[in-house]
């Protein structure tokens, strides 16, 4: 059963929505044309009674009436009087009636949620017992799912709560129109699929709550950062369809951060330290205080001054927060918050010689820039108390932290150092190589933004640290591209077979056909019909003499004769068209292409497929990546395609029927290159190391490549599929209306 609601209804029926989920009897469906409906009922109280059926308590009707009355109150004194009475009621009670949650609790919670004045007055902390009850109900998964679903519907992304419940996305203490999130990449490399999750979640929440997304470059280390990386990161975000409301830099706040460091020293919350790195690491590990921990404020200010000048003496020192030297959480053991670095910064030049660490700068800049919710992977969880300590020590506005699990995939490298190694060794074409899980790599491989978004949201608040299979995300991608990918044909050139149709057309004829039989909006293409066509060797070997097969988009034909060479390969076939035959009775539906002639030509193409770069599912910290390199990871197959592919633009996605989905990667040496897009099936995702590589579903020997792989550059991917092609005259000679798989 479904409870149908409108996100525009005022007040929104929070209670009915919550009870629907709480009882497990209905899922939420948002329909802006229906105010409220469940099983023929349209009154919220009646719906709640219908879902619960048995009254929780004899007192429930009175509380139902109270909830209905409270929802209509607008005068502050009247609201306060009602809250005073309820606060007294909850002095010695956890729930409204009895010792467990009831429908009466949900009715009252819904009335509070639907009345902004009530929730506003509650925040004044004058009703502690009532506020305790409300906060408890409001934090339950059911409540969060209702609020998440409503926010998503308002953002024109209406989903059933069944889907929303799978990721239970919701930010604590979030207010519509006031949420500010941030995505803070370091400009020292390219974004990868792990960054994609963080960027997309930050944008998702900002939009959900009609808030703001900040793209902030965490540029605090001049040794690694460059301006060009900022440009490539912004391009990567465009490829993800992630657009910030503002772009900032941590370096915008260097003076403020420096002033806060001075304040920390003066307040006794920071000290300068020249302990050698290895010794400092050992002392932190064993809970031993630094010998400089209790030095005077004057000494610390003098040493920080040396650091600020970038002097030889200053280079020996760092600044540490005076948090704790023996806290069980090692992240709290006096972390370093400033280092000396005399290299010029790519934005501020030689102005600064000291730079804040991420752990010091991030919480301060978050607070200063108005961030309300900082989304962090749970690998930072031990450092969350450190984040909060920095804000408290400086008396800054607090920021809510929201944890989510880091994204990891099998056979996949995300480490910048390891990816650099593959680039430096010439084992890949560059940072946009389809074998890389960089944003550019996965987009070049054919992964769509929508598939990424759906996958990231499906992961939700999971805290599990696991290496994911690639099947789910590619299966999602297939569902997205299948309805819009134009269909084309390609025949591998290795041992392809010429076929003569004894009763075929005397001259070449052209028929206009849809590019996608189930989606006319994709456009039309030209198909050439001649008496001489080409088939693949694999298909030809499967035929029996006198067997009737179906030539796709044409009709049936009977195999009359075949010739073979000494190796058993088919060298030619003679067929007879049998257009009155029933395609439903044939076992084989075959793709084909008209042979090139003076009136039409086939397009030479290359089909590319890839294997994982490493042979081990998960590299350990001490593993040498060079020991696990897959010997061969790129496979190239020469083929010819119908001439319609001439109209494709770089980045267009299509399907070569009976082969799979491909993305057009551009032209090299006169041949159009197409990269195979995995479809989520095990066969397309299994590691090919040590096995014969196949192109699904028609096997073909990979063609060895002796020449160096040509270098390609990244491209914009604005277009999802090709536009219409010019159509030709229609012939009535062939039945083509319904002859397809």
N, C-alpha and C positions, 0 to 999 in steps of 0.2 A: 504494500500500500504506500501511497505517497501523500504527504501533506504539501499542498501547493500554496505558495505565498508570493506576495509582491514585495520587493525591497522598498517600494515607495510608500507602503502603508504607514500611517502615523496615528497612534503609536504602533510600532512594529510588534507583532504577537510573539514576543520572546518566550513566554511561558509555553505556548502551544508547540513552538519549535523545539524547545528543550525537552518537554515531556515526550515528544515524538521520538527523539533520539534516546532519551533515558529509558523509555519503555521498550525500545527496540522494535516497535510495531510499525514505524513509518520512516521513510527517508524524505529529505527536504528537496523540493523541486521549486525553483523560482520561475514564475511566469508573471510578467508585469501586467498581463491582461486579467489576472485572477487575484482578487484581494486576499482571500483565505478560504481554503476548501479542503475538507477531509471526509471521505466517505459520505458525501451528501450534506455535511454540516458546514456552516460558515461562521458560527459563534465560537470565540476562543474558549470560553468556559465549558461549553458543551463538548468541544473537541477534546479538551483535557479530561473531562469525565469519561468520554468514550474510550480514550486511550488507556486510562487507568482502570476503569470499570468498577473496581471495588474501592470504596472510600477508605482512606488511611485512618481516619479518626472521626469521631462524632463532632469534633470541633472544626473540621475542615471547611464546612459551608460558611462558618463565620469568618474564617480567614480568607476564603475566596471573595466574600463580600468586601472585606477590608481592602484586599488588593485592588479590587475594582474601583473602590472609592479613592484610594491613594493615587491611582494612575491619573485621576482627573484633577488633583489638587495643583493649584498654581500660586496661591497666596502663601508667602513664606511662613507667617505665624501658624497657619493651619498645618503646613508640612512639618514644622518643628514640633508641634503638639503631638502629631501622629508618631513621629520618630521617637519622641520622649517616651511615649507609652510602650512602643515596641522595644526600646532599649531596656526598659525595666523588665519586660517579658523575657528578654534573653540574658538577664543577669545570671541566672542559674540554669539556663537551657542552651543546648547546642542547636536544636532544631525547633521549628514552630510547634509540632505535635510529636509526642513520643520520643524515641531514641534513635530515629533514623530519618533519612531524607524522605520527604513526601511530596505529593503533588501540590500541597498548600505552600511548601517552601518555594517551589518553582513558580507558582502564581505570584507570590509576593516578590520574588527576585525579578520576574518579568516586569512587574509594575515599576520597580525601582529602575531597571535598565531602560525602560521606555520613557522615563521622566528625568530629563537632564538636571532639573532643579534639585531633585532628591539626591542624585549622585553627587552634585556639587556641594550640597549642605553636608553630606556624609564626610566629605574630605576635610571638613573643619575639625574633625576628631572630637566632637562633643558628644558622640554616641558610640563609645568604644565597644560595647557588647553587640550592638546592632551592626556596627562596621565589621566586627570579627565574623559575624554570621554571613554578611554580604560578601566579604572578601573570600571566604571559604567557598561559597556557592559559585562566585564569579570565576574562581580559579580552576574549577572542575573541568575535565576534558569535554564534557557535554556542553557546558557554557561557552568554552573556547571555540568549539566547532560551530555553534550557532552564530557567534559573532564573526568568525572567519568567513562563514558562508555568506552572511549578509554583506560583509565588506566586499567580498569577491563579486557578488551580484551587483552591488552599486558601482563597481569598477568595470561593469559590462563584461565580466568574466564569470557569469553564473555557472555554477557547477552543482551537481547533486551533493548532498552532505556525505553520501557514501564515499565520494571521491575526496571531499575535504577531510573526512575523518581519517583517511589513509595517511595524511601528512599533518593534520591538526595544526596548521600554521596559524599563529596568533602571537602578537607581541604583548607582553605584560604592560599594564598601565599606558596603553597606547590611546591617544585621543585623535579623533578624526580631524584632519587638517593641520595637526601639530607634529606629526612624526617626521623626524629627519634621520636618514640613514647615510652611511658613507661607504665607499669602496676605495681602500687605500693601497694601490699597488706600488711597489718600488720600481722606479724607472731603470731597471738593470737587465731587462730581458723581455721576452715575449710572454704573453698570457697563455696559459694552458687550460685544460678542461676543468681542473680544480678551481682555478680563478673564475672560470665561467659560472660555476655554481654560486660562489660568493657574490659576483656581480649581479647575477639574475635574481637571487634572493633579496638583495638590497633594493633592487628596482621594484621587485614584486611588492614588498612591504610598503615602500614609498607610495606606490600607486594605490595599493589597497586602502591606505588610510589618507589618501589625497594629500600626501606630504611632499617631501623634497629629498632628492638623492644628490649627494656630494661626491664627485670624483676627485679624490685627493692624492696627489703624488707624494709618497713618503720618501722625500729626497734628502735624507740625512747622512748619506755616506758618499762623499765625492770620489772615493776610490773605485766605485762600481757603476755610478749612475751617469747617464748621458742624455742630452736633449732628444736625440733621435729615438731613444726608447720611449720617451713620452709620446712622440708622434705615432709610433707603431702600436703602442697600447691603446691610444684613442681610436686608431683604425681597427684594432681587434675588437674593441667594444662596439664599434659600428657594425662589424660582422655579426656580433651577437644581438644586435638591435637593442643595445643598452645605451641610454642617453642620459647623462647627468643634467641636473638643473644648473649646476655651477661646477667649474673646475678650479681647484685650489692646490696649493703646495704647502707642505710642512715648512719649507723655507720661507714662506710668507710670514711665519711667526717666529723666526730665529731670534729676534730681539726680545720678544715677549718670553720665549722659552729661556733665554739667557737670564733675563730679570728674575724669572721664577727660580732658576738655579741659585742665583745669589740669595734670594729669599730663603731657600731651603738651607743654605749654609748658615745664614744668620739665625735661623730658628732652631738650629741644631739638628736638622733633619738630613744633612748631607756632610760629607767630609772628603778631602782629597787623599789619594792613596797611591803610593809608588811601588806597592808589592808586585813582584814579578808575576807574570800571568800564570805560570804553572803552580807557583806557590799559592796564589790567590785562589785558584781552582781547588787546590787541595784543602785549603783552610775553609772554603765554603762547603766543601763536601763533608768535612769532619766537624763543622760547627765551631771553628776556632776564630776568635775575633782578630781583626787586623790590628797591627801595632799602632796604626794611626787613628783608630776608631774614636779615641777620646781626645784627639788634638784640639787645640783651641780654635774658636771661630776665626780669630785673626790669622792664625797660621793657614787655615783652610782657604780663606779669602786670598791670601798672598799666593798660595800655590795655584789656585784657580786662575789668578792673574797671569802667572807664568804660562799656564796652558793657553789662555786667551791670546797671549802674544805669540804663541807658536815657537817659543825659545827652545834651545836644546834641553834645558832643565824641564821646561813644561811638557815636552814630549814624553818624559818619564812618568808623568802623573795621569791619573784619571779621577773622575768625581763619582763617588758612590752614595747611594741613598742609605741613610742610617735607619734601617727597618728592624732587623734582627740578625744576629750572627748564628743562632742555633734553632731557628724555627723549623719544625718538622717539614714544612713546605720549603724546599730548597730555593724556590723562586723568590722567597722572601728574605733570603740571606744577603742583605746589603748589595743589591744589584748595581751594576755600573750604569750611570745615567748621563755621563758626558765623557767624550774622548777628544784628544788632541789630534788634528790632522791638518797638515800644511798644504795639501793639494788643493788647487782651486776648485771651487764648486761651479757646476755648469750653469747656475743661475745667479749666484751672488759673487762669483769671482773670488778675489783674495780678501774679501771683507772679513771673513770669519776663519779662525784657526781652531775653534772648538765646535763640536757638533753633538747634539743630543742623540741618545740611543732611542730606538723605537719604543722601548718600554717606558721611557720618560715622556717622550713627545706625544705619543698616541693619545693617552688619556687627557692630557692637557689640551691638545688641539681639538679633540672630540668635544670637550666641554666648551671651549672658546667658540667653536664654529656652530654651536647649537645642536649638535647631534643628540638625539634622544635615545637611540637604540644602536648599540655597537654590536654588529654580527661578527662572531669570531668562531673559527673552527675549534673543536674541543681539544686540540693539541695545546691550546693556550689556557686550558682550564686551570692549571696550577698557577698561572700568572694572572688570573682574574683578581685574586685578593691584592696582588701587587698593583694592578690597574686602579683598584678602588683606593688603595693606600695613598697613591700619588695625588689623587683628587682630594682626599680628606686632608692630607698634609698641607695642601695649598689652599684649602677652603673653597674649592671650586664647585660649580654646579654638578650634581651627580648625573651619570649616564647609565642606562640599563644595558646589561650585557645579555646577548642571546646566543647560545651555543648551538652549533650544528656539526655533524660529522664531516670529516675530510673525505674527499672523493678519491678512491683508489681503484684502478683496474688491473686485471691480470695482464702479464706480458707487456706492461706499459711503464715507461719512464717519464717522470715529471720533474726530476731533479735537474736544475739548470746546469749543474756541473757535468752530469752524465750526458745530457742533450748536447752540450757544447762539445763533448768528446766525439760524438757521432758526426757532428758538423766538421770538426777539425780533421777527422780521419777520412773525410770524403765518402762516408758510407751512406749519406743522405744528400739530397739536393740543397737543403737549406732549412731554415726555421719553418717554412711553409710546406715541408715535405709531407705527403699524405700518410707516411708511416709515423709521424710525430703526433702526439696528443695535444699539440699546441692548438690554440683557437684557429689559427690559419690552416694548420694541417687537417683538423677534423672537418672544417668547412670545405676545404679543397677536396676532401674525400667524399663529400656529398651529404654531410650531416646538417640538417636544417635547424634553424633557430627554434622553430616550434617544437621539434623533437627534443632539443636540449632543454627547453623550458619545461616541457611536460615531465621529462626525466628528473630534472632538478627538484621540481615541486613534489614529485612522487617520493623522493628521498626524505623530504621533510625534516623533522627534528630528530631523526634517528641518531643515536650516540654510538652506534656500533662501528668499530674500526675493522672493516673487512675489505678484501679485494674483490671488486665486483666483476662479473662476467660482462662482456660487451653485447650479449644477445638482446637484452631488454631495450637498450637505447636504440639499437639498429632496427629492431622490430617496430618500435614506435615511429622511427623515421620512415620505414616502409609504408605504414598506414597513412602518413602524411603525403608522401610523394606519389604513391600509386594513383590516386584520383586525378593527378594533374600532370603526370609524366607522359609526354607524347610517345607513341609506339613507332619504332623503326625496326628495320631488319639489317642484320650483318651476317656475312658468311666468311669464315676463316679461310685464308688463301692456301694454307698448307693442304695439298692434295684435294682441292675442291674439284667437284665433278660436273662436267658439262652434260646437260640433258637436252635431248631433242624431242619436242612434242610433235608427233607425226601429223596431227590434225590441228596444230596451233595456228594462230593468225599469220597471214602471209606477210604483213608488215606490222611494225611496232605500233601499238595503240596505248593510249594513256587514259587512265580512269582516275577521277578525283575521289579520294576516300578520306574518312575522318582519321585524324591522328590518334584519337582515343575513342574507341567504340562506345564507351559509357559516358563520355563527357564531350559533347559537341563543341563546347566553348573553347576547347584547346585548339581548334582549327582543322584544316584539311591538308592533305599531302597528295602528291602525284605518284601513282604506281604504274609502271610500264609493263605491258604484257607482250611477250614475243614467243616465238616458237622455239627459241634456244634460251635456256635458263641455267642457273648454277645452283648446286646443292652442296652441302658439306659431306665430307667423306664418312663421317660417323653415321649420318642418316642413310647414305647410299648403301653402306654395309649392312644395314638392318633390313633392307628390302628383300622380299622373296619375288621370284619371277611370277608374273601374273597377279601380283598383289595389288589391291586397290588402296590407294592412299589419298589424302586430302592435301592439296596445295592451298595453303591459307590465303584467304581473300580472293580465291579464284574458283576452285571447285575440285572435284575428284579427278584422279588420273590413274591409269592402270600401267604397271611396270611391265613392258613387253620384253625387254632384253637388257643385259648388262655385260660389259666387257671388263676384264681384270688383267692386271699385270702379274709378273712372276712372284711378286711379294704379296699377292692377294688383295691389293688395293683396287678399288673400282676406278676405271679410267673414263667410262662413258656409260650413259643410260639412254634407252629409247622408251618413251612413254606415249600413251594415247589418252587424250582428254576424255573424261566421261562425266560431263557436267550435270547430267541428269541423275548421277549417283547420289546416295544419301550420306552426307558427311558424318552423320551420327553413328553410322555403322563401321566407320574406319577406325583403326587403332592408332594411326599415325597422322598427325597434323604437322606439316612440314613448312618451314620458312624457306624462301627461295628469292633469287634476284635475277632479273633479265640480264643477259650478257651485254656488255658494252658494245656499242656500235657507233656508226657515224652520227646517229641522231640522239643518242643518250650515252652517258658514261657513268660508271660507278665511282664512288669516292673511296680512295685508299685511306684506311684508318689503322690505328693501333689500339688494341684493348689491353689495358694495364690492370694487373692485380698485384696485391701486396701480402707479405707475411709479416708477423711480428718481428721486431728488431732483435728481441732477446728470446732465448730458449727456455728461460726459467720464469715461472709465473710471478714470483716476487723475489726481487733481489734483496738480500740482507745488507746491513750497513757495511759489513766487512767484505762483501763480494766485490771482486774486480769485474767490472762490466765487460772487459775484453775477453773474459773466459766464457761469456754466455752470449756472444754475438751469433745470430742466425747466419749461416753461410751465404744464403741467397734469399733476398727479400723482395725483389722486384721481378715481375714476370710479364713479358711483352708478347702479344700475339698479333701478327699481321692479319688484316681482314679487309673486306670491302663492304661498303654500306650503300643503301639507296641514296640517290642524289639529294634527297630532301635535307640531309644533314648539313648541306652547304649553308643553310639559313641559320644554323645554330650560333649562339653567342657564348663566349667563354663563361662557364659557370652554369649553363643550362643543364637541367637534369632530364633524362629520358630513359626509356626502357628499350633495349634491344630484345625483342620477343624471343623467348626460349633461352635467353642467355642471362638476363638480369638487368638491374638498374645501373646506369652509368652517369657520370658527370663529365661534360665536355671541358677539357683542360687546355685547349688551344692547339695550334698547328706547329709542327716541327718537321723541317725538311720535306714540306709538301704533304705531310700526312696529319690528319686530325687525330688527336690522342684523347681517349676516353678512359676514365678511371672507374673501376668497378666499385659500386656502393654495396657493402654488405647488407643482407636483408634480415639478419637476425637468426637465420637457420644455422644449425650446428656445422653443416658442411661448409658454409661460407666463412665461418669464424675459427675453425680448427687450425692449429698451427701446421704449416706445410713443411716445416723443417724435416728433412729426411724422407719426404714422401713425394710422389709425382703430383705436380700441381694441376688442378683442373679449373676450368671456367664453368660455373654452373649455368644451366644443367647439362650442356653439351661438353664432354671431355675434349680436350685438345692439348697436344704437346706444347709446352712452353718453348718459345723461340729464344735461343741463347743470344745474348747481346754482348758483342766484343768491343764495340765502340763506346767511348765515355757517354754516360747519361747526360743529355743536354740540360742546361740549367734553365729553370723557369722562374718567373717572378710572380708575386702575389697579385690578385686581381680583386676588383669589387664584385660583389655578388648580388646586385640589385634585382636581377630578373630570375624568376623561379623556373619558368619554362619558355620555350621558343614561341615566337609569334606565328601567325598564319603564313602559309606559303601560297604562291600563286597557283591557281588551279587551272587544269586543262579541260579539253573536251571530254564529254562522257560517252563511252561506248556502251552499246546495249548487247554486245556479244557475250558478255560473261556474267554469270550469276555470282554476286559478291555480297549480297545484302546480309546473309546470315552464316556465311562459312568462316567461322573462326572458333577458337577454343573458348 
